[in-house]
Amino acid sequence: MRITWFAWLARHADEYGYSDGPLRATIGTVAVLVTAALLWFALHRHRPAAVAAAGLTCALGVGWLAFH
């Protein structure tokens, strides 16, 4: 699933604001993923909350990167 998501994002990168260059897009995406991972580890004792927080962070973070 994750590989499919990244493949889709790579194909449509210029449609979603990632056209500022691959370095800036990579830095922004990695920052979003690290933030999601930190939330996951912080909430790991409550798995449903960890999944929800990490998923929401990824969706909002990538969405923000895409349209700003």
C-alpha positions, -999 to +999 in steps of 0.1 A: +000+000+000+028+025+009+047+017-022+016+022-043+010+056-026+045+068-033+044+056-069+011+074-074+025+106-058+056+104-080+035+102-111+014+131-102+040+152-084+037+183-106-001+184-103+001+187-065+027+215-059+057+193-057+071+210-088+093+232-066+120+206-072+127+171-060+149+182-031+123+205-015+096+179-021+117+152-005+125+173+025+089+182+031+076+147+027+103+133+050+094+159+076+058+149+074+067+112+077+090+118+107+063+137+124+038+109+118+063+084+131+069+104+163+032+105+169+030+068+163+057+061+189+043+085+214+009+068+213+020+032+207+003+020+238-031+030+223-028+014+189-061+029+174-051+064+185-016+059+171-029+047+137-055+075+136-030+102+146-002+090+122-027+086+093-042+120+098-008+136+101+003+121+068-029+131+050-029+166+063+009+171+059+011+158+024-021+177+015-006+209+028+026+204+010+007+197-022-014+228-022+009+254-007 
